[in-house]
Amino acid sequence: MKFQMRSALLLSAALLAPVLLAAPASAQVATSNAQIVQGLQASVADVPNVSAEALRGLAVAHMKYTGPPESRPPLAIQLDQLAQINVEIEFDLNSAMIKPSSYRTLGSIADAMHNPILLGYKFLVVGNTDTTGTREINLKLSQERADAVMQALATTFRVDPRRLQAVGLGEENLQDVKNPHAAINRRVQIFNLGSTGVLTP
Protein backbone atom coordinates (compact mmCIF):
# COMPACT_ATOMS: atom_id res chain seq x y z
CA MET A 1 0.00 0.00 0.00
CA LYS A 2 1.46 3.33 -1.01
CA PHE A 3 0.81 6.59 0.74
CA GLN A 4 1.67 9.99 -0.69
CA MET A 5 2.12 13.01 1.54
CA ARG A 6 1.23 16.58 0.81
CA SER A 7 0.93 19.56 3.12
CA ALA A 8 -2.76 18.78 3.96
CA LEU A 9 -4.35 15.50 4.99
CA LEU A 10 -5.82 13.92 1.86
CA LEU A 11 -7.46 10.64 1.13
CA SER A 12 -7.49 10.02 -2.61
CA ALA A 13 -9.93 7.40 -3.85
CA ALA A 14 -9.20 5.74 -7.16
CA LEU A 15 -12.17 4.24 -9.13
CA LEU A 16 -14.74 6.81 -8.05
CA ALA A 17 -16.20 6.94 -11.50
CA PRO A 18 -18.01 10.17 -11.08
CA VAL A 19 -16.00 10.91 -7.74
CA LEU A 20 -12.44 11.82 -5.96
CA LEU A 21 -6.86 15.06 -5.05
CA ALA A 22 -3.78 13.55 -5.86
CA ALA A 23 -0.59 14.95 -4.48
CA PRO A 24 1.74 16.93 -6.71
CA ALA A 25 4.69 15.27 -8.38
CA SER A 26 6.97 16.46 -5.57
CA ALA A 27 4.99 14.58 -2.92
CA GLN A 28 6.79 11.93 -0.93
CA VAL A 29 5.63 8.32 -0.69
CA ALA A 30 4.85 7.13 2.83
CA THR A 31 5.30 3.40 3.45
CA SER A 32 5.05 3.08 7.23
CA ASN A 33 2.61 4.00 9.96
CA ALA A 34 5.18 6.46 11.33
CA GLN A 35 5.23 8.27 7.98
CA ILE A 36 1.43 8.40 7.87
CA VAL A 37 1.34 9.92 11.35
CA GLN A 38 4.00 12.42 10.34
CA GLY A 39 1.98 13.43 7.30
CA LEU A 40 -1.23 13.88 9.27
CA GLN A 41 0.33 16.11 11.88
CA ALA A 42 2.34 18.33 9.51
CA SER A 43 1.67 22.06 9.24
CA VAL A 44 -1.37 22.31 11.47
CA ALA A 45 -0.28 25.23 13.66
CA ASP A 46 -2.35 27.92 11.93
CA VAL A 47 -5.30 25.99 10.55
CA PRO A 48 -7.89 28.11 8.70
CA ASN A 49 -11.47 27.91 9.91
CA VAL A 50 -12.96 25.22 7.66
CA SER A 51 -16.11 23.17 8.22
CA ALA A 52 -18.20 20.66 6.27
CA GLU A 53 -21.23 22.94 6.46
CA ALA A 54 -19.37 25.96 5.07
CA LEU A 55 -17.82 23.91 2.25
CA ARG A 56 -21.20 22.43 1.35
CA GLY A 57 -22.58 25.93 0.89
CA LEU A 58 -19.58 26.94 -1.19
CA ALA A 59 -20.02 23.90 -3.47
CA VAL A 60 -23.70 24.64 -4.10
CA ALA A 61 -22.94 28.31 -4.80
CA HIS A 62 -20.05 27.31 -7.09
CA MET A 63 -22.46 25.42 -9.36
CA LYS A 64 -23.67 28.77 -10.75
CA TYR A 65 -20.45 28.96 -12.79
CA THR A 66 -21.46 27.31 -16.07
CA GLY A 67 -18.37 27.82 -18.20
CA PRO A 68 -15.70 25.18 -18.85
CA PRO A 69 -13.95 23.94 -15.67
CA GLU A 70 -10.76 25.89 -16.36
CA SER A 71 -12.76 29.13 -16.37
CA ARG A 72 -14.32 28.56 -12.96
CA PRO A 73 -12.79 30.22 -9.88
CA PRO A 74 -11.17 28.02 -7.24
CA LEU A 75 -13.62 26.65 -4.71
CA ALA A 76 -11.78 26.63 -1.40
CA ILE A 77 -8.13 27.62 -1.55
CA GLN A 78 -7.89 27.48 2.26
CA LEU A 79 -7.92 23.68 1.99
CA ASP A 80 -4.47 23.86 0.42
CA GLN A 81 -3.13 25.23 3.71
CA LEU A 82 -3.89 21.96 5.52
CA ALA A 83 -1.67 18.85 5.77
CA GLN A 84 -2.70 15.76 3.79
CA ILE A 85 -1.80 12.27 2.62
CA ASN A 86 -3.01 10.37 -0.46
CA VAL A 87 -4.28 6.81 -0.33
CA GLU A 88 -6.49 4.72 -2.57
CA ILE A 89 -10.08 3.85 -1.64
CA GLU A 90 -12.23 1.90 -4.09
CA PHE A 91 -16.02 2.02 -4.39
CA ASP A 92 -18.49 0.01 -6.40
CA LEU A 93 -19.39 1.79 -9.64
CA ASN A 94 -21.85 4.66 -9.12
CA SER A 95 -22.16 3.57 -5.50
CA ALA A 96 -21.05 4.63 -2.02
CA MET A 97 -20.30 0.99 -1.10
CA ILE A 98 -16.62 0.73 -0.14
CA LYS A 99 -14.97 -2.33 -1.66
CA PRO A 100 -13.62 -4.83 0.92
CA SER A 101 -10.13 -4.46 -0.56
CA SER A 102 -10.00 -0.88 0.75
CA TYR A 103 -10.66 -1.68 4.40
CA ARG A 104 -6.99 -2.35 5.06
CA THR A 105 -6.22 1.16 3.82
CA LEU A 106 -8.94 2.64 6.01
CA GLY A 107 -7.55 0.66 8.94
CA SER A 108 -4.12 2.20 8.42
CA ILE A 109 -5.64 5.68 8.41
CA ALA A 110 -7.59 4.86 11.57
CA ASP A 111 -4.45 3.49 13.26
CA ALA A 112 -2.78 6.83 12.57
CA MET A 113 -5.76 8.72 13.97
CA HIS A 114 -5.58 6.56 17.12
CA ASN A 115 -1.89 7.33 17.55
CA PRO A 116 -1.35 9.46 20.70
CA ILE A 117 0.31 12.12 18.56
CA LEU A 118 -2.92 12.64 16.59
CA LEU A 119 -5.55 12.06 19.27
CA GLY A 120 -5.95 15.81 19.76
CA TYR A 121 -6.90 16.47 16.13
CA LYS A 122 -10.14 16.41 14.14
CA PHE A 123 -10.48 15.53 10.47
CA LEU A 124 -12.59 16.45 7.46
CA VAL A 125 -13.48 13.80 4.87
CA VAL A 126 -14.12 15.39 1.46
CA GLY A 127 -15.53 13.58 -1.57
CA ASN A 128 -14.71 14.83 -5.08
CA THR A 129 -15.67 13.69 -8.60
CA ASP A 130 -14.63 14.22 -12.18
CA THR A 131 -17.10 15.80 -14.63
CA THR A 132 -18.74 12.54 -15.73
CA GLY A 133 -22.48 12.81 -15.12
CA THR A 134 -24.43 15.85 -14.00
CA ARG A 135 -23.13 18.24 -11.39
CA GLU A 136 -26.11 17.52 -9.17
CA ILE A 137 -25.54 13.75 -9.26
CA ASN A 138 -21.82 14.20 -8.70
CA LEU A 139 -22.45 16.39 -5.67
CA LYS A 140 -24.81 13.81 -4.17
CA LEU A 141 -22.54 10.81 -4.86
CA SER A 142 -19.48 12.57 -3.49
CA GLN A 143 -21.34 13.34 -0.27
CA GLU A 144 -22.48 9.72 0.04
CA ARG A 145 -18.93 8.45 -0.43
CA ALA A 146 -17.48 10.92 2.05
CA ASP A 147 -20.17 9.84 4.53
CA ALA A 148 -19.33 6.17 3.91
CA VAL A 149 -15.63 6.73 4.63
CA MET A 150 -16.43 8.70 7.79
CA GLN A 151 -18.89 6.01 8.91
CA ALA A 152 -16.35 3.23 8.39
CA LEU A 153 -13.71 5.11 10.36
CA ALA A 154 -16.16 5.75 13.19
CA THR A 155 -17.85 2.34 13.40
CA THR A 156 -15.50 -0.32 12.06
CA PHE A 157 -12.32 1.38 13.29
CA ARG A 158 -13.72 3.22 16.32
CA VAL A 159 -12.44 6.71 15.57
CA ASP A 160 -14.43 9.08 17.79
CA PRO A 161 -17.14 10.47 15.45
CA ARG A 162 -16.79 13.86 17.15
CA ARG A 163 -13.39 14.09 15.47
CA LEU A 164 -14.85 13.60 11.98
CA GLN A 165 -16.85 15.67 9.49
CA ALA A 166 -17.80 14.77 5.91
CA VAL A 167 -18.71 16.82 2.87
CA GLY A 168 -19.08 16.15 -0.87
CA LEU A 169 -17.86 18.74 -3.34
CA GLY A 170 -18.80 16.86 -6.51
CA GLU A 171 -16.87 18.22 -9.49
CA GLU A 172 -16.59 21.72 -8.04
CA ASN A 173 -13.00 21.28 -6.80
CA LEU A 174 -11.19 19.54 -9.67
CA GLN A 175 -7.55 18.67 -9.20
CA ASP A 176 -6.86 18.84 -12.96
CA VAL A 177 -9.18 21.43 -14.52
CA LYS A 178 -7.58 21.01 -17.96
CA ASN A 179 -8.52 17.32 -17.95
CA PRO A 180 -11.86 17.31 -16.11
CA HIS A 181 -12.60 13.63 -16.89
CA ALA A 182 -9.21 12.45 -15.59
CA ALA A 183 -9.09 9.85 -12.80
CA ILE A 184 -6.96 12.19 -10.69
CA ASN A 185 -10.12 14.22 -10.05
CA ARG A 186 -11.98 11.23 -8.58
CA ARG A 187 -10.87 11.27 -4.98
CA VAL A 188 -11.81 11.37 -1.33
CA GLN A 189 -9.73 13.68 0.84
CA ILE A 190 -9.20 13.76 4.58
CA PHE A 191 -7.92 17.04 6.00
CA ASN A 192 -6.50 17.71 9.44
CA LEU A 193 -8.67 20.50 10.90
CA GLY A 194 -6.49 21.09 13.94
CA SER A 195 -7.11 20.59 17.63
CA THR A 196 -10.39 19.16 18.87
CA GLY A 197 -10.05 20.77 22.26
CA VAL A 198 -11.02 18.51 25.16
CA LEU A 199 -13.42 15.71 24.25
CA THR A 200 -15.47 14.40 27.17
CA PRO A 201 -17.06 10.93 27.17
C-alpha positions in Angstrom: 0.0 0.0 0.0 1.5 3.3 -1.0 0.8 6.6 0.7 1.7 10.0 -0.7 2.1 13.0 1.5 1.2 16.6 0.8 0.9 19.6 3.1 -2.8 18.8 4.0 -4.4 15.5 5.0 -5.8 13.9 1.9 -7.5 10.6 1.1 -7.5 10.0 -2.6 -9.9 7.4 -3.8 -9.2 5.7 -7.2 -12.2 4.2 -9.1 -14.7 6.8 -8.1 -16.2 6.9 -11.5 -18.0 10.2 -11.1 -16.0 10.9 -7.7 -12.4 11.8 -6.0 -6.9 15.1 -5.0 -3.8 13.6 -5.9 -0.6 14.9 -4.5 1.7 16.9 -6.7 4.7 15.3 -8.4 7.0 16.5 -5.6 5.0 14.6 -2.9 6.8 11.9 -0.9 5.6 8.3 -0.7 4.8 7.1 2.8 5.3 3.4 3.4 5.1 3.1 7.2 2.6 4.0 10.0 5.2 6.5 11.3 5.2 8.3 8.0 1.4 8.4 7.9 1.3 9.9 11.4 4.0 12.4 10.3 2.0 13.4 7.3 -1.2 13.9 9.3 0.3 16.1 11.9 2.3 18.3 9.5 1.7 22.1 9.2 -1.4 22.3 11.5 -0.3 25.2 13.7 -2.4 27.9 11.9 -5.3 26.0 10.6 -7.9 28.1 8.7 -11.5 27.9 9.9 -13.0 25.2 7.7 -16.1 23.2 8.2 -18.2 20.7 6.3 -21.2 22.9 6.5 -19.4 26.0 5.1 -17.8 23.9 2.3 -21.2 22.4 1.3 -22.6 25.9 0.9 -19.6 26.9 -1.2 -20.0 23.9 -3.5 -23.7 24.6 -4.1 -22.9 28.3 -4.8 -20.1 27.3 -7.1 -22.5 25.4 -9.4 -23.7 28.8 -10.7 -20.5 29.0 -12.8 -21.5 27.3 -16.1 -18.4 27.8 -18.2 -15.7 25.2 -18.9 -14.0 23.9 -15.7 -10.8 25.9 -16.4 -12.8 29.1 -16.4 -14.3 28.6 -13.0 -12.8 30.2 -9.9 -11.2 28.0 -7.2 -13.6 26.6 -4.7 -11.8 26.6 -1.4 -8.1 27.6 -1.5 -7.9 27.5 2.3 -7.9 23.7 2.0 -4.5 23.9 0.4 -3.1 25.2 3.7 -3.9 22.0 5.5 -1.7 18.8 5.8 -2.7 15.8 3.8 -1.8 12.3 2.6 -3.0 10.4 -0.5 -4.3 6.8 -0.3 -6.5 4.7 -2.6 -10.1 3.8 -1.6 -12.2 1.9 -4.1 -16.0 2.0 -4.4 -18.5 0.0 -6.4 -19.4 1.8 -9.6 -21.8 4.7 -9.1 -22.2 3.6 -5.5 -21.1 4.6 -2.0 -20.3 1.0 -1.1 -16.6 0.7 -0.1 -15.0 -2.3 -1.7 -13.6 -4.8 0.9 -10.1 -4.5 -0.6 -10.0 -0.9 0.8 -10.7 -1.7 4.4 -7.0 -2.3 5.1 -6.2 1.2 3.8 -8.9 2.6 6.0 -7.5 0.7 8.9 -4.1 2.2 8.4 -5.6 5.7 8.4 -7.6 4.9 11.6 -4.5 3.5 13.3 -2.8 6.8 12.6 -5.8 8.7 14.0 -5.6 6.6 17.1 -1.9 7.3 17.6 -1.4 9.5 20.7 0.3 12.1 18.6 -2.9 12.6 16.6 -5.5 12.1 19.3 -6.0 15.8 19.8 -6.9 16.5 16.1 -10.1 16.4 14.1 -10.5 15.5 10.5 -12.6 16.5 7.5 -13.5 13.8 4.9 -14.1 15.4 1.5 -15.5 13.6 -1.6 -14.7 14.8 -5.1 -15.7 13.7 -8.6 -14.6 14.2 -12.2 -17.1 15.8 -14.6 -18.7 12.5 -15.7 -22.5 12.8 -15.1 -24.4 15.9 -14.0 -23.1 18.2 -11.4 -26.1 17.5 -9.2 -25.5 13.8 -9.3 -21.8 14.2 -8.7 -22.5 16.4 -5.7 -24.8 13.8 -4.2 -22.5 10.8 -4.9 -19.5 12.6 -3.5 -21.3 13.3 -0.3 -22.5 9.7 0.0 -18.9 8.4 -0.4 -17.5 10.9 2.1 -20.2 9.8 4.5 -19.3 6.2 3.9 -15.6 6.7 4.6 -16.4 8.7 7.8 -18.9 6.0 8.9 -16.3 3.2 8.4 -13.7 5.1 10.4 -16.2 5.8 13.2 -17.9 2.3 13.4 -15.5 -0.3 12.1 -12.3 1.4 13.3 -13.7 3.2 16.3 -12.4 6.7 15.6 -14.4 9.1 17.8 -17.1 10.5 15.4 -16.8 13.9 17.2 -13.4 14.1 15.5 -14.8 13.6 12.0 -16.9 15.7 9.5 -17.8 14.8 5.9 -18.7 16.8 2.9 -19.1 16.1 -0.9 -17.9 18.7 -3.3 -18.8 16.9 -6.5 -16.9 18.2 -9.5 -16.6 21.7 -8.0 -13.0 21.3 -6.8 -11.2 19.5 -9.7 -7.5 18.7 -9.2 -6.9 18.8 -13.0 -9.2 21.4 -14.5 -7.6 21.0 -18.0 -8.5 17.3 -18.0 -11.9 17.3 -16.1 -12.6 13.6 -16.9 -9.2 12.4 -15.6 -9.1 9.9 -12.8 -7.0 12.2 -10.7 -10.1 14.2 -10.1 -12.0 11.2 -8.6 -10.9 11.3 -5.0 -11.8 11.4 -1.3 -9.7 13.7 0.8 -9.2 13.8 4.6 -7.9 17.0 6.0 -6.5 17.7 9.4 -8.7 20.5 10.9 -6.5 21.1 13.9 -7.1 20.6 17.6 -10.4 19.2 18.9 -10.0 20.8 22.3 -11.0 18.5 25.2 -13.4 15.7 24.2 -15.5 14.4 27.2 -17.1 10.9 27.2 
